[in-house]
Amino acid sequence: MTGERIWIGCAATIPRIRCCTAATRRSAATGPRRWRTTRRRPQNAGEGVIYAGASEDLKALAELVNVPVITPLKAKGAFPENHPLFVGVRGDQVAHYLNKSDLILAVGSSLSPHRFSHAIPDAAKKTIIHCNVDELHINKMYPTAHAVIGDARLTLQALRQEVSDRTSGAGRTAGDVAAEVKAARDQGLARYRQVMNSDETPINPYRVYGDLMEVLDLRNSFVTHESGNTRDQLSTVFDTLIPRGFLGWGNVSTLGFSLAAAIAAKKAFPGRASVAVTGEAGLGYMLGNLEVLLREKLGITVVHISNGGFAGYGPGFWGPGHDPFTHRVLGPDEVDMSKVIGALGFHTERVSEPAEVIPALRRALDVNTSGRPAYIEFICCQYPVYGQWVGRGAE
Ligand SMILES: Cc1ncc(C[n+]2csc(CCOP(=O)(O)OP(=O)(O)O)c2C)c(N)n1
């Protein structure tokens, strides 16, 4: 497509939308006008922002327009999660903004709900500006008020220039958005922050995640999760500061994939720490491939949240009466996985005291630097508590 504006006449049930490409500044003009005149406007930044290498442009626009930012699971890190305008990926604070917003700017996101993303509540009553490289996503799930078709980076740059020109470079200075975001985050995250500091035994998984954040250089590391609670818990609290510092994945969620992801990250960035966080099932699926780390001398750490069960798979998890065939498995009392994996040649440790989490992680990351893989078994409680997806009750 070239830079001209096009109008699309649509069927009666679909609103007439204005659609333009992001190739010129002029073409992005309608978006900012609505943006500036509408009251509550979170920005939904999708994985397309990472593919386009547009994180800096996203940050610049968000700051200029002074808007709260939400990222979906796969886009974690597209926006720095220690930024005052960052709301979150999931949880009460995200629900608060998605519910209250009257305008949403979605960039590089298909806005297609699945099991691991939010639905947009009352979408028909909101104004949705949708910037996407693929026009098939426009008006797909929700009525699109204004579409900008094009690369996320070009789009964000054009929007920024347009807003800047129309405000003489001042941007939007409505209210103390950052303070509101902080209050919403403090409230939404309070219960997780509490257990991140917990001294209880068996160790609370959030204590491991909090300590992992403390030990890692978050600008020079890669973390990923497994299917199950490790995904749900980590995507609720793990602060990701750089694009792909955390790989969130789901929908097609084959257990064991975290190992492949951690290997790929290590191959791509040998100088970065690479950590896969898993439960029992994920570990079971990756067992056969652990030798690859030894053979290839890949210094990766496998963090095992060892709690003797598939924590999210008890009776009733998928709805009343649901009872999967397997939800209890041999746990740390019956099997010492640190011995099993230690026999392979990994550096292994078994940790049952909260105070030992940080020293054990440090030792693991240390041996990783000489190309030796590490496996740390943390004896944890089952704690299936995490932020929810809006519009997706327990199914
Ligand atoms: C190959 C495969 N089989 C089954 C599933 C369904 N599944 C998703 S999570 C899960 C249990 C996860 O349990 P565990 O690894 O112990 O992690 P927890 O949730 O307890 O932290 C299962 C069976 C899957 N995602 N992939």
The ligand as an SDF file (V2000), in Angstrom:
LIG
                    3D

 26 27  0  0  0  0  0  0  0  0999 V2000
    2.3810  -31.6430   26.2610 C   0  0  0  0  0  0  0  0  0  0  0  0
    1.3100  -31.0610   27.1780 C   0  0  0  0  0  0  0  0  0  0  0  0
    0.4760  -31.8800   27.8450 N   0  0  0  0  0  0  0  0  0  0  0  0
   -0.4810  -31.3730   28.6720 C   0  0  0  0  0  0  0  0  0  0  0  0
   -0.6220  -30.0150   28.8100 C   0  0  0  0  0  0  0  0  0  0  0  0
   -1.7110  -29.4520   29.7160 C   0  0  0  0  0  0  0  0  0  0  0  0
   -1.1280  -28.8760   30.9320 N   0  0  0  0  0  0  0  0  0  0  0  0
   -0.8810  -27.5600   31.0400 C   0  0  0  0  0  0  0  0  0  0  0  0
   -0.2210  -27.1320   32.4930 S   0  0  0  0  0  0  0  0  0  0  0  0
   -0.2680  -28.7330   33.0560 C   0  0  0  0  0  0  0  0  0  0  0  0
    0.2010  -29.0850   34.4240 C   0  0  0  0  0  0  0  0  0  0  0  0
    1.3860  -28.2940   34.8510 C   0  0  0  0  0  0  0  0  0  0  0  0
    1.8400  -28.7710   36.0840 O   0  0  0  0  0  0  0  0  0  0  0  0
    3.2840  -28.4420   36.6270 P   0  0  0  0  0  0  0  0  0  0  0  0
    4.3130  -28.5750   35.5510 O   0  0  0  0  0  0  0  0  0  0  0  0
    3.5030  -29.2290   37.8650 O   0  0  0  0  0  0  0  0  0  0  0  0
    3.2010  -26.8990   36.9300 O   0  0  0  0  0  0  0  0  0  0  0  0
    2.3270  -26.1380   38.0270 P   0  0  0  0  0  0  0  0  0  0  0  0
    1.1480  -25.6090   37.2900 O   0  0  0  0  0  0  0  0  0  0  0  0
    1.9660  -27.0850   39.1150 O   0  0  0  0  0  0  0  0  0  0  0  0
    3.2570  -25.0760   38.4830 O   0  0  0  0  0  0  0  0  0  0  0  0
   -0.8010  -29.5800   32.0770 C   0  0  0  0  0  0  0  0  0  0  0  0
   -0.9720  -31.0320   32.2550 C   0  0  0  0  0  0  0  0  0  0  0  0
    0.2640  -29.1990   28.0680 C   0  0  0  0  0  0  0  0  0  0  0  0
    0.2100  -27.8620   28.1380 N   0  0  0  0  0  0  0  0  0  0  0  0
    1.2090  -29.7220   27.2690 N   0  0  0  0  0  0  0  0  0  0  0  0
  1  2  1  0
  2  3  1  0
  2 26  2  0
  3  4  2  0
  4  5  1  0
  5  6  1  0
  5 24  2  0
  6  7  1  0
  7  8  2  0
  7 22  1  0
  8  9  1  0
  9 10  1  0
 10 11  1  0
 10 22  2  0
 11 12  1  0
 12 13  1  0
 13 14  1  0
 14 15  2  0
 14 16  1  0
 14 17  1  0
 17 18  1  0
 18 19  2  0
 18 20  1  0
 18 21  1  0
 22 23  1  0
 24 25  1  0
 24 26  1  0
M  CHG  1   7   1
M  END
$$$$
